Amino acid sequence: MDEFASFNAQLNRPIDAKNVEFQRMGRLKHIINAAQLTPELLQTLCRTADSIRRLAKTRRGNEALKSLLADKRAMLYFTQPSTRTFLSFMAACQILGLTCNEVRDPKTSSEVKRESRTDSIRMFSSYFDIIIMRSQIKDFAECCAYLMNRLEEQEKRSVPVINAGSGSDEHPTQALLDYYTIDRSFDFDEHSHSVESRLPALRATYPDLVPGVEHKTYAFCGDIGRGRTVRSLARVLAQFPGVSLFFVSADHPDLMLDDQLRQKLKRAGANVQEFHSLEADVNGRPLIEQIDCLYMTRIQREHNSESTEEELKQLDLSPFRLTLDRVHRMKEYAPILHPFPRDSVIDEIPIEVDNDPRAMYFRQARNGMWIRAALLVHLFDAADRLHEADSAAR
């Protein structure tokens, strides 16, 4: 029996119809997909994250942060292996004073006694004020959000649900931290860590350069077809004017951009182009020299069938590796991102690149802690109290 069958009608609706149910009075009620991350909300969350960072620099500020949500409890229900997402959410909760508990192996829960997953989620909602979940099961987080909504309609206890990675579909909070990293990189002012010079100095070489994520060319390289982080971030970036999205992958159906996502991005107004090498010719010059931001990904071999594994072993992956020569030919302000983990065998980003000031991936991971804390503040409607504390500390 499909325990999610009762949600099929809701699952099969257009995404705009779904997202109406995931908000309340102009704020997020649950965060399930990247389409919820509008430009206005993104800027709100980024500025909230900046406030949290400032407060965290002082003892008094840390005390204010730890009292902000000290009356709340969080369940981290992570049944899919995770390091960065789990730890950054745990750290975000600790920064804000939330008490945390975790289930990382369903064998340690009543699911081994054949309890349904939805019963487990409802039980968690009895003890905790928010459920942060990561699962290999497609649509699980979305169904849990609908379950919480049904309980609320029945005037029973209901809590927010955060999708921290669902199947191969969505990873909205990774898109959120990726966007935050890009936003700070393209600030070219007090928040910028990607370049030493300010915008006027950069414009001597790049006269058309403007701050912000708009009017930029973003390249995604590696496992495009199965990378949920790619899918979520691309949908976020496609909302902004003048954006070009270049997808660089081997000529294999599992790795290339799927048509559904391609059409969604084009309908959003993005200039979408696909290539089979970082050295591909774009209007007479190599792609690597023209992009404003590079998002590298590993080949997700855990999704391979035996036949696919054999096929991928035959591929030449050198056109998709970021060598030092390629880095040196990139624009001097262009950040390099990676959602991690990187593949230490394939070496899509060798460790020699780590020392380049444009290598933002470790900072990107740290940014996840701050922006996920901002998301918690938003979901619990605590932004006004946070900004009061930030103003008092200045």
C-alpha positions in Angstrom: 0.0 0.0 0.0 1.3 3.5 -0.9 1.1 5.5 2.3 1.3 8.7 0.3 -1.6 7.8 -2.0 -3.9 10.2 -0.3 -1.7 13.1 -1.3 -1.5 12.2 -5.0 -4.0 14.9 -6.1 -2.0 17.6 -4.3 1.3 16.3 -5.6 0.1 16.4 -9.2 -0.8 20.1 -9.2 1.2 22.9 -10.8 3.9 24.2 -8.5 2.3 27.6 -8.0 -0.9 26.0 -6.7 1.2 23.9 -4.3 3.2 26.8 -3.0 0.1 28.7 -1.9 -0.3 26.0 0.8 3.3 26.4 2.0 2.9 30.0 3.1 1.0 31.9 5.7 0.4 35.7 5.9 3.2 36.6 3.5 5.8 34.3 5.1 6.9 30.7 4.6 4.9 28.1 6.5 7.0 25.2 5.1 10.0 25.2 2.8 9.7 22.4 0.3 10.9 23.6 -3.1 13.2 26.2 -4.6 10.3 28.0 -6.4 9.3 29.4 -3.0 12.5 31.4 -2.9 11.4 34.5 -4.7 13.9 37.4 -5.2 12.2 39.4 -2.4 12.3 36.5 0.1 15.9 35.8 -0.9 17.0 39.4 -0.1 15.1 39.3 3.2 16.7 36.1 4.3 20.2 37.3 3.2 19.9 40.5 5.2 18.6 38.4 8.2 21.7 36.2 7.9 23.9 39.3 7.8 22.3 40.4 11.1 23.0 37.0 12.7 26.6 37.1 11.6 27.1 40.5 13.1 25.6 39.6 16.4 27.6 36.3 16.5 30.8 38.3 16.6 30.4 39.5 20.2 29.5 37.7 23.5 26.6 40.0 24.1 25.3 39.4 20.6 25.7 35.6 21.0 23.7 35.8 24.2 20.9 37.6 22.4 20.9 35.0 19.6 20.8 32.1 22.0 17.7 33.6 23.7 15.9 34.2 20.4 14.4 30.7 20.0 15.3 29.1 23.3 11.7 28.1 23.8 11.7 26.0 20.6 12.7 22.4 19.9 13.9 20.9 16.5 13.8 17.4 15.2 16.5 16.6 12.6 15.1 13.6 10.8 18.0 12.7 8.4 17.5 9.2 7.0 19.8 9.9 4.0 23.5 10.2 4.7 24.6 13.9 5.2 27.4 15.8 6.7 27.3 19.4 5.8 23.5 19.8 5.7 23.0 18.0 9.0 25.8 19.8 10.8 24.9 23.3 9.5 21.3 22.9 10.5 22.5 21.6 13.9 24.8 24.6 14.3 22.1 27.0 13.1 19.7 25.6 15.8 22.4 26.0 18.5 23.2 29.6 17.4 19.5 30.5 18.0 19.1 28.5 21.2 16.9 25.7 19.9 17.1 22.3 21.6 17.8 19.6 19.0 17.2 15.9 18.7 17.9 13.6 15.8 17.0 10.4 14.0 19.6 9.5 11.4 18.9 5.8 11.0 15.2 4.5 10.8 16.4 1.3 12.4 16.6 3.2 15.6 13.0 4.3 15.4 9.6 2.5 15.5 9.8 2.1 11.7 11.5 -1.2 12.4 8.1 -2.2 14.1 6.4 -1.3 10.8 5.2 2.1 11.9 4.4 4.2 8.9 6.6 7.1 8.0 3.7 9.5 8.3 2.9 8.2 11.8 6.6 8.8 12.7 6.4 12.4 11.4 3.1 13.1 13.3 4.7 11.7 16.4 7.7 14.0 16.0 5.3 16.9 15.7 4.0 16.1 19.1 7.4 16.6 20.7 9.1 19.2 18.5 8.3 22.7 17.1 9.9 22.1 13.7 10.9 19.1 11.6 14.0 19.3 9.4 14.1 16.3 7.2 16.3 14.7 4.5 15.3 11.5 2.7 16.0 9.5 -0.4 12.2 9.1 -0.9 10.7 11.3 -3.6 8.1 13.8 -2.4 8.3 12.7 1.2 8.9 16.2 2.6 6.1 17.6 0.5 3.7 14.9 1.7 4.7 15.7 5.3 3.9 19.4 4.7 0.4 18.4 3.5 0.0 16.2 6.5 0.8 19.1 8.8 -1.6 21.3 6.9 -4.4 18.7 7.4 -3.7 18.6 11.1 -3.9 22.4 11.3 -7.3 22.4 9.5 -8.5 19.9 12.1 -7.2 22.2 14.9 -4.6 19.6 15.9 -0.9 20.2 16.5 1.0 21.2 13.4 4.6 22.3 12.9 6.7 23.7 10.0 8.6 21.2 7.7 11.9 22.0 6.1 13.0 19.9 3.1 16.7 19.4 3.6 17.0 17.2 0.5 14.3 15.0 -1.0 15.1 12.2 -3.4 16.7 13.5 -6.6 14.2 16.3 -6.9 14.9 19.3 -4.7 17.3 20.8 -2.2 15.9 24.2 -1.6 18.1 25.1 1.4 21.2 24.3 -0.6 20.0 26.7 -3.2 19.5 29.2 -0.5 23.1 29.0 0.8 24.4 28.9 -2.8 22.5 32.1 -3.6 23.7 33.7 -0.4 27.3 32.9 -1.3 26.8 34.3 -4.8 25.0 37.4 -3.5 27.9 38.2 -1.1 30.5 37.5 -3.8 28.9 39.9 -6.2 28.4 42.6 -3.7 31.9 43.9 -4.4 31.8 46.0 -1.2 31.9 45.3 2.5 30.5 41.7 2.2 32.8 40.6 -0.7 35.5 38.1 0.0 36.0 37.0 -3.6 38.2 39.9 -4.8 40.6 42.3 -3.1 39.7 45.3 -5.3 36.4 47.2 -5.3 34.0 47.6 -8.2 35.7 50.6 -9.8 39.0 48.8 -10.0 37.3 45.8 -11.6 35.5 47.9 -14.1 38.9 49.0 -15.5 39.0 45.4 -16.9 35.3 44.6 -17.0 33.5 47.8 -17.9 30.1 46.2 -18.0 30.3 44.6 -14.6 27.4 45.5 -12.2 26.8 44.3 -8.6 24.3 41.7 -7.8 23.2 38.3 -9.3 21.5 39.9 -12.3 23.1 40.1 -15.8 25.6 37.3 -15.1 26.6 34.0 -16.8 26.6 31.0 -14.6 28.1 27.7 -15.6 27.1 24.4 -14.0 29.6 21.6 -14.7 29.5 17.8 -14.0 26.4 15.7 -13.1 23.7 18.0 -14.4 21.0 15.4 -14.9 21.0 14.0 -11.3 22.2 17.0 -9.3 19.3 18.2 -7.2 21.5 21.1 -6.1 21.9 22.2 -9.7 18.2 21.9 -10.3 17.3 24.0 -7.3 19.9 26.8 -7.8 19.2 27.1 -11.5 15.5 27.7 -10.9 16.4 30.4 -8.3 18.8 32.2 -10.7 16.5 32.0 -13.6 14.2 34.5 -11.9 16.7 37.3 -12.3 17.0 39.5 -15.4 19.8 39.0 -17.9 20.9 35.6 -16.6 22.5 33.0 -18.8 22.8 29.4 -17.6 25.5 27.2 -19.2 25.3 23.5 -18.5 28.5 21.6 -19.1 28.3 17.8 -19.0 29.5 14.6 -20.7 27.4 13.4 -23.6 25.4 10.8 -21.6 21.7 10.9 -21.0 22.0 10.5 -17.2 24.4 13.4 -16.9 22.8 15.9 -19.3 20.2 18.5 -18.6 16.7 17.0 -18.7 14.1 18.5 -21.0 11.6 19.3 -18.2 14.1 21.5 -16.4 15.3 23.0 -19.7 11.8 24.1 -20.6 11.1 25.5 -17.1 14.3 27.6 -17.2 13.5 28.9 -20.7 10.0 29.9 -19.7 11.4 31.8 -16.8 13.4 33.9 -19.3 16.9 32.5 -18.8 19.3 32.1 -21.7 20.0 28.3 -21.5 22.9 26.7 -23.4 24.5 23.3 -23.2 28.1 22.2 -23.8 30.3 19.2 -23.5 33.5 20.9 -22.3 34.7 23.8 -20.1 36.8 24.7 -23.2 33.8 24.8 -25.5 33.7 27.7 -28.0 31.3 30.5 -27.2 31.3 33.3 -29.7 35.0 32.6 -30.5 36.3 32.2 -27.0 36.5 29.3 -24.5 33.6 29.1 -22.1 35.8 29.0 -19.0 37.1 32.5 -19.9 33.6 34.1 -20.2 31.6 32.9 -17.2 30.9 35.0 -14.1 30.4 32.1 -11.7 31.3 28.4 -11.9 29.3 25.7 -10.0 31.2 22.4 -10.1 29.6 19.1 -9.1 30.8 15.5 -8.7 29.5 12.5 -10.8 26.9 11.0 -8.5 28.0 7.4 -8.9 25.7 6.2 -6.1 22.8 6.5 -8.6 24.5 4.4 -11.2 23.2 1.0 -12.4 25.8 -1.5 -13.3 25.4 -0.8 -17.0 25.6 3.0 -16.4 28.7 2.6 -14.2 30.4 0.7 -17.1 29.4 3.4 -19.6 30.7 6.2 -17.4 34.0 4.4 -16.9 34.5 4.8 -20.7 34.0 8.5 -20.6 36.8 11.0 -20.8 36.1 13.4 -17.9 39.1 15.7 -18.4 36.9 18.3 -20.1 35.0 18.6 -16.9 37.9 19.0 -14.4 38.9 22.4 -13.1 42.7 22.5 -13.7 44.9 25.3 -12.4 45.3 26.5 -16.0 41.5 26.8 -16.4 41.2 28.7 -13.1 43.9 31.1 -14.1 42.0 31.9 -17.3 38.7 32.7 -15.4 37.6 36.2 -14.7 39.4 37.5 -11.7 36.2 38.0 -9.7 34.3 34.8 -10.7 33.5 32.6 -7.6 34.0 28.9 -7.8 31.3 26.9 -5.9 30.8 23.2 -5.2 28.0 21.7 -3.0 30.3 19.0 -1.7 31.3 16.3 -1.2 33.9 16.4 -4.0 35.3 13.2 -5.5 38.8 12.7 -4.4 39.4 10.1 -7.2 37.9 11.9 -10.1 39.3 15.2 -8.7 36.8 17.6 -10.4 38.4 20.3 -8.3 42.0 19.4 -7.2 43.1 20.7 -3.8 45.6 23.0 -5.5 42.6 25.2 -6.4 41.6 25.7 -2.8 44.1 28.5 -2.2 42.8 30.6 -5.1 40.7 33.6 -3.7 37.9 32.7 -6.0 37.5 29.2 -4.5 34.4 29.8 -2.4 33.3 26.3 -1.6 34.4 26.1 2.0 33.0 29.5 2.7 29.9 28.4 0.9 29.5 25.5 3.3 29.9 27.9 6.3 27.4 30.2 4.8 24.9 27.4 5.1 24.9 27.7 8.9 24.1 31.5 8.7 21.4 31.4 6.1 19.7 28.3 7.6 19.7 30.2 10.9 18.0 33.0 9.0 15.4 30.6 7.6 14.6 29.4 11.1 14.1 33.0 12.3 11.8 33.6 9.4 9.7 30.4 9.9 9.3 31.3 13.6 8.5 34.9 12.8 11.3 36.2 15.0 12.9 38.6 12.5 11.7 41.8 14.3 13.2 40.7 17.6 16.4 39.8 15.8 16.7 43.1 14.1 16.0 44.9 17.4 18.9 43.0 19.0 21.1 43.8 16.0 20.3 47.5 16.2 20.9 47.6 19.9 24.3 46.0 19.5 25.5 48.5 16.9 
